[in-house]
Amino acid sequence: MLTLTCPHCGIRAEETELSPGGEAHLKRYGPGDSDEQFEAYMFARKNPKGVHFERWRHAYGCGKWFLAARCTATLEVFGTYPAQTSAPPEHIIAAIRARRPGWEAGQ
């Protein structure tokens, strides 16, 4: 079972206490953008085998959104951080590279 630590309240929660929110760090498109950009934002998502950045909500806890870096193949969690962060923090990148030598963002 997937277990994540909420960076806001510090509670270590199983996935049954959380609500998934999809891929993290997406550029949002809306009014004024092209139909192709909006379609890509709504429907085109990465589905990697390996390191992935996701949005989660601590639904049965503090209720706040946060981001997580994890491996989709093994459920290994590299860390969590607040949703207001525009890119993965350096300590998360370092944790990934420590366990996955040679890993680069965007793989």
C-alpha positions in Angstrom: 0.0 0.0 0.0 1.2 3.5 -0.8 2.0 5.6 2.3 2.7 9.4 2.0 3.6 11.9 4.7 1.6 15.1 4.5 4.1 18.1 4.5 1.5 20.3 6.1 0.4 18.4 9.2 3.2 15.7 9.3 0.7 12.8 9.4 1.9 9.6 7.6 -1.2 8.5 5.8 -2.1 5.4 3.7 -3.6 6.0 0.3 -7.1 5.4 1.6 -6.9 8.6 3.5 -5.7 10.6 0.5 -7.3 11.7 -2.8 -5.2 11.6 -6.0 -5.1 14.7 -8.1 -3.1 13.6 -11.2 0.2 14.8 -12.6 2.0 17.6 -10.9 3.7 20.7 -12.3 1.4 21.1 -15.3 1.1 24.4 -17.2 -2.6 25.2 -16.9 -4.4 26.4 -20.1 -7.8 28.1 -20.2 -9.6 31.1 -21.9 -7.5 32.8 -24.4 -5.4 29.7 -25.3 -5.7 27.6 -28.4 -8.0 24.6 -28.5 -5.0 22.3 -29.0 -3.3 23.7 -25.8 -6.4 23.2 -23.7 -7.0 19.7 -25.1 -3.4 18.7 -24.4 -3.7 20.1 -20.8 -7.0 18.3 -20.2 -6.3 14.9 -21.7 -2.6 14.3 -22.5 -0.9 13.0 -19.3 2.4 11.2 -18.7 2.1 7.7 -17.5 5.7 6.7 -16.9 7.1 3.6 -15.4 9.5 5.0 -12.9 9.8 8.4 -11.2 6.6 10.5 -11.4 5.4 13.7 -9.7 1.8 13.7 -8.5 -0.8 15.9 -6.7 -2.4 14.5 -3.6 -5.0 15.8 -1.1 -5.0 14.8 2.5 -8.8 14.2 2.3 -9.3 12.5 5.7 -6.8 14.8 7.5 -5.9 18.4 7.2 -7.6 18.6 3.7 -4.6 20.4 2.1 -3.1 19.6 -1.3 0.5 18.5 -1.6 2.9 17.0 -4.2 4.7 13.7 -4.1 7.6 12.2 -6.0 7.4 8.4 -6.2 8.2 5.5 -8.4 5.1 4.1 -10.2 6.7 0.7 -10.6 7.7 0.0 -7.0 5.6 2.6 -5.0 8.9 3.9 -3.5 8.3 7.4 -2.2 11.2 10.0 -2.6 9.4 12.7 -0.7 6.5 15.1 -0.4 6.3 18.9 -0.6 3.7 21.7 -0.6 1.5 22.1 -3.7 2.4 25.8 -4.0 5.9 24.7 -5.1 6.4 25.4 -8.9 9.2 22.8 -9.3 10.5 19.8 -7.3 12.7 21.1 -4.4 16.4 20.3 -4.6 16.2 17.9 -1.6 13.6 15.8 -3.5 15.8 15.7 -6.7 18.8 14.7 -4.5 16.7 11.9 -2.9 15.8 10.6 -6.4 19.3 10.8 -7.7 20.6 9.0 -4.5 18.4 6.0 -5.3 18.4 6.3 -9.1 22.0 7.3 -10.2 21.9 9.0 -13.6 18.2 10.0 -13.3 17.4 13.3 -15.0 14.2 15.3 -14.8 11.9 14.6 -17.8 12.8 11.0 -18.1 
